[in-house]
Amino acid sequence: MRQLAIEGAWVHEPKVFPDSRGSFHEWFKEADFAEAAGHPLRLAQANCSVSSRGTLRGIHFADVPPSQAKYVKCVRGAILDVVVDIRVGSPTYKQWEAVRLDDVDHHSVYLAEGLGHAFLALSDDATVVYLCSAGYAPDREHGINPLDPELAIEWPADVTPLLSDKDAAAPTLAEAEAQQLLPSYADCRAFTEELRG
């Protein structure tokens, strides 16, 4: 696993073995994950979403603790997966990093508790599966508008974003900070240390 510029985010770039029948790859290995993250991945929920081209989901995050770490893979089509550092006090606060996930290279992204997550479907029927460290809990889930000009995420210009009503109405990062919805970097680090034992 290769660490991204934002602490707590990694990309897994497996070796793919193609042949005349198709291909094979290992999209998750507990030993590799634990070595990178410093703790095993607790699996509480597995999700699958199918999106038409242009569907923009996120930026989503949950209260810390326990928040919800995610291990994300696109099994059909392609997406632009984006990790956003929304942890107040973090050295990379307000920064984001994008990784293309598709059914050719078979990369996966892991984002730790407290980070924001969004993705844009680059193809029709883009199918995304993600392993989650905690179950969905509506009372502690939040969102930030993915088109927030302050974040200035570089979504592809040739794709018209389609947002849910909820995501379109989500606050900007500054509004979320003013409403004290954002996790603190200190709380996230403390939670990670608990996971590492």
WOURGI-V137745 format. One record per helix or strand of 3 or more residues. SS is the DSSP state (a for helix, b for strand). FROM is the first residue (numbers start at 0). LEN is the number of residues. If there is no record, write none. Layout:
BEGIN
ss=(SS SS)
from=(FROM FROM)
len=(LEN LEN)
END
This chain:
BEGIN
ss=(b b b a b b b b b b b b a b a a a)
from=(8 16 21 29 44 54 69 77 95 107 115 125 137 140 164 172 184)
len=(4 3 3 8 7 8 7 7 7 4 6 7 3 4 4 6 12)
END
